[in-house]
Every structure is written in C-alpha cells, then in structure tokens.
C-alpha cells in the first residue's frame, strides 16, 4: 500500500512525499525482492530532487540485492555522472548496454560519457604536463628571460583555476614553489607567492596544508623583506589563508570538504602571535611592519558588533598591546629606532583605536587603560630623558587613536607638565616630540586652555628662535590649532603681526619643499587647513599652482591626518561648509539697536567662490579626490568622507564643469561616498550624483553595472526636505528611466514610485513637471503599467487630469504617459473614460492644442481608444471628436 502511495506521489511530481512513503515501506518490509524495488524507486526520487549522493547510495543498495537490476544500474550511472565520477558512471552504463544492446538511451549515454572521459583525461594530462614544463623552465637558470616570464604568468593563471590548483597541489607543486622562493630571484618569488595565493583561495583544506608546509615563520620572514612588491604579495597570501580559516573565502568548493573537519582557531592564534612578534623585531623592514599592522587591523576586530565574540581582540590586548604601543612610541630621529615607513605609526594608532572600539564593556576598557598606563609609567624616568621621550610619544600616538583614552592618559600625573617642560629644552629632539604631543593634546578644549596658559609663549619662542624646519613647522601648526581652539580671544593674528597670509605663505613654502620629508610636510597641510578659514589666505592658496599640486600629491599617501587636512582645506576654499543665513529683518533690528552685525568677507562672496572652484578644477582637484576616496576605511574616516562629499557638491554647481568631473573619475568616486559615512555626507554625495545624472549620458558617466548603484542614492533624495535636491534627483531618475528597462525596473525595486507620484501633485511647477516626465519614462515598464491597471488606485486619473494642466511641459509629459499606457494596455482605454467626467473634454483639448507635440500625443490617445474597443469607438464617433479628427485630417500634412 505504501509503495503504491509513493508511486502516485511520484507521478504527481511530489517527490518529497514519495520519499516519505518509500522510506516507511523500507522500514516495514522484510521481502528482499520488494526491498530492491523500493530502494530503486527512492533513488529515482532523489535524482529528481538533485540529491545525487543519496540517489547513488539507494541504487547501490538495490544492486546489492539484485546485481542485474537494470533500472537501478542506470539510475546509479546518472547519479555518478552528476557527482563527476565519470569512470564509475561509464561502467554502470556499459552493463546496461550489455543487457539491452538495442536500447538507444543506453547507447547515447555511453557515447556521451566516453567523450566526457576523453576530454577530462586530455585536460588532466595536458595540465600535468603543462605544470611540469613550467617548473622545468622556471628552475632552469639557463632559460631565456622571456620564456621564464611567460611560464611564471601561466603558473599564476593555473593556480587561480580549481583544476589547475589541484593538479599543482597533487604533483608536489608546493615543494617546487618553495624552491622558486629560495632562488632569491624577485620575479620568481612573486610568481610563486601569487600562485600559492590562487591555490589557497576558497579552499580551506588546501590553505591549511599550504600554511603548515610553508610554515608561518617562513611566511612572516618573506613578508619582512624590504621589497614592496614581494612584501605585498606575501601579505595577500597570508590574508587569503586567513580568509579561508575564518570561512570567508569562496563557498563553491565547500561540498568537497564536508568530510574534513578542521579546527582553525589554533592556526589563527598562531598567525596572530607571529604578526605581533613582527611588530617589535629589528629584522623586520618598515614595509613588513606595515603589512603586519594592516593584517591585524583587517582581521582582529569584529566586522559586525552584533557578533558577541571579540576573543581575538582581547587576545591581542593581553598578548600584544605593549608591542603595538612600542611601535607608536618610536622616535625616527633616534638611533635605536625600529625600521619604519611614513605610515607605520599612524597605522598602529588606527589599530589601537579599532581594538578599543571593539571592546564590549567597562572592565575590558579598564584593562586596556591599565596596560597603557603601566607601560607609560615604566618609560617615565626623570634621570633618563630619552626614555621619557618615548612615553610622551606613546601618549601622542594614543591621542591619534582612541581619543578618549588619550585624554585619560594626559591626565596622568606629570604628563602635561612634562610636555610643557620639554618644549623649553635645549635639545631639538625634545622640542620636536613635545610640540607634536601638544598639537594632538590641544584638540580637547579643556586641555587647550591649559596649554594656552602654559605653552603658547613657549611655542612662539620656539617658532621664532629655532633653525630646524621640522620644529618650526610643528610650532606654527600648534599655534594655528590653539588659535582655533582658543577662539577669537586668542590673538593668532597678533602673533602673525596682523596677517595670517604670512603664516600661510610659510606653510605653502614648506609644502612645496620636496627636500623636507613627507612626515614633516604633512604638518604644513594641517596648518593650511586652519589658515584657509581666512578668505585672503584661500584666495592666495588656489592661485599657487605648485602648492596645490604638492598638496594633491601628498593626499595620495595613506595618512588619515593628511586626508582630513586636505579635505578641510578644500572645504574652506570652496566655501562648502554650512553657514547660518542671517534673517534680513533681524539684521535691520540689530542695526537699529546699534548692535554689531558681523559682515562676511568680500572674498567669500559668490563670484570669488566660483573663481576658486574653477581654479581647483583646472589644477586637477577631482583626480586627487578620486584617489582619496580609494583609501582604506581605517584611514578615510566618516568625517573625511563628509568633507570630500561637500567639496564634490561645490564642484558640481556649474553644469558646464560636470563633464570634466566625470572625465576625471568623479562619478565613480561619489558612489561609495553616497552609500557610507555620516547622514549629511551621504546626502551631499547623493546630491552631487543627482547633478551629474541630471544632464550626463549615464552610459558615459556611470559605465557598465555602476549605473545601477547610483539609483538608490538618487531615490534617497526624494524625501521632502530640500526642493533643489528633490528636483535634481527627479531629473536624474528621468534621465536613467529613459535608458533601459533594466534601469526602470531598478527604480521600481527601490520603491521610488510612491514618492514620484507625490511630486506629481506638488504645487511647485518645476517639481511637478520633473516628476511627470519621470513617470512618462517609467510607464514603458510592464510592472508600472500593471500598477495603473490594478483596481482601487487613482494613478490613471492623476495622469488624465495632468493632461488638462496649463503648463505645456507638464502636458507633454502627462499626454506622453497616457499615450503609451493606452497603447500598451487595452484595459486602460475603457478605464480612462471612467476615472473622471472631464476625460472627453481633456482629450479634445489635447487634439486641438497649438503645440504640435501635445497635439500628436492627444491624437495617439484617440487612436488607441478607437482601436481598443468597438463600443468605445462608437461612443467617440458620436461626440465632437469626429469633427476634430476630420478638421485635423484636412490640414497641411505633418509626418
């Protein structure tokens, strides 16, 4: 009975229930012959459900009972073929063909499997021989250079393909790749490391085996070399292995590894420990140290704070926080300094910040603080000034990372006093470190007050007396920063003898001096970020082409402070910061009561701002901004993103400039800014995108798939807050919706239709026109048409009424939408006569309109109504429309 029930379910294509019936029958049945049939039938269900391993297993059980069960043999052959076991599938098909030689199905299966096996063997043998040949060429020192390069590139490509990676792995390839690395030839090392990366990608078992074969110590040693390309390639290899161990690789090969359960925690901990050891090793190059810090930055803190497990962070804090602090506390000018690059210490500060942000509770944060405090105390020694300098440098570094913690460390006994006293030291190295620490400390107003009363006189003294440019530039930035922190009471202008232009000129000079190291020149950019608040300074700055170019060049370096300072200076130059508008009535009232009303600087008026924007565009500001946007998320903060978005919006103001912005990569750069960052930043970037989308050809401005990413930012601007944003977003969507149905579909999916319909009711003429034009393009889409056809909505009524508007542009768009809707959906022709009593009058007005475009659309609507339904045609002929059509028909011909 259960077997018959299963057969019925199978014939009805309900394979799940069929499986249940056969399974119950198998449990109850004791007859061997019937058991074979049940297994065979259940195998057929599993084949239909594409559960091929289960199908093969059941077919095998049936064959164990009856070796000549032809149906079971054929089903097992089908399942094995799907599982990629072609040789076993071929044997089963062969047995079937022997039992029934005339069965065409069996013969065809044999032919197909035979051809597939031949192809697989050919590929396998050719891959094996290719791999062997490549290694022979690469390991032969007498091979021609061109041949070796070609072999190296081929090997990399093979390593990225699953079949190639497996063949290399099976044929002792890892050992041969290790030989290539040991040749000390940079090109061969790169080829070997990149091939290994390809082999590890998305394959946990292979990645684990390669990690253990190569050894983490060797990998870290290769990453430590002073060769940028090799260090980066090894870093990528270790990242690929880490991704696999964390389960973040490609998932497509996972099925082949289900039987292998790998405990990856031990390996991940081993990698973390070795990376932390790299931070304090003198044998590690500056490049290698940066790579280790980047890997820790990327893999230790949680990606999502909803994930409760932050054990990797707590492990690093307990075992490696002091090592990170040691890097932060390095002083490049001192002889015992570890090898560093310009970015090492800032990257370490970013890591400190990320680790601190990843902590879940106060006890964890207290533990972090205590470790820092104890480490700093161990460095403070009044008898050993060099040791104390390291302590101040650590505080300075923490202030660039977790700022709140940095402020607590400043509160430690004697730290602030030590900074101020070091400023008065005769040693230049003391002044250098102390001034830098004061600058970072003065960001907090309460600290700035202490420094203003205790340190300003010292900074002035240092600035005027020192011959060392590195110290001079820092002292100047300290004064600029204190000027902004201390407000108008503190006379920065007085210090500059009545003119901030002098200070700015000095900063520009330093900025352009390439003989000064980049670490020092970055302070010149920070100084300009403060000084460009002055209108005279920003006007001079944009006229100084070499200074602009030097700043843009510096912006391409991965430095959080530089990015923020450059973005701030550009915001100042383009006046793209928010300003409070003065209410004219209140201004008059203030003047009447003899109150002082601050007037804006003449050079902050629109004409001057426009000139500055044009000057920046000519200097190549868009390329610099596009480069800044590509920086790592740890370096490009949300605040920097907002500033860049503000600059872009200012640059897009003039429609004539938008083509230049697109050509220099501005369109592409704005997309990530519109998606991530502060709410204000996202709106500004979306608005800039809308300005570009409104007048540009989308295929040129946002080529390929990128155009679909722009739709969401445009839709986000449809909230009724800013009329200009709404209008330009609608223009952009109109432009997009006219390009392709795929784009129209994307606009619908982003739920833009209700907002667009709301703006069609808007009192504002331009908004109503833009929304109607957008809808006119969208009605070409089938899904939009179906929404008009659906019962219980007034969409069609709205379009018909808009056709009767006095605004010609609205009429053209609404009549165009109506013409396309009535042409595409016959139901809408009869629905149009029911939505409003004015429909006939509106149609007649359209057909008699003075504007040829409106008249043409009206006639198309009339033609659609007459063609749709005989009764409707009779109804129309009985009205004045027949006379109108006759009259138009007799006029001079217009195509």
Order of alpha helices (4+ residues) and beta strands (2+ residues): alpha-alpha-alpha-alpha-alpha-alpha-alpha-alpha-alpha-alpha-alpha-alpha-alpha-alpha-alpha-alpha-alpha-alpha-alpha-alpha-alpha-alpha-alpha-alpha-alpha-alpha-alpha-alpha-alpha-alpha-alpha-alpha-alpha-alpha-alpha-alpha-alpha-alpha-alpha-alpha-alpha-alpha-alpha-alpha-alpha-alpha-alpha-alpha-alpha-alpha-alpha-alpha-alpha
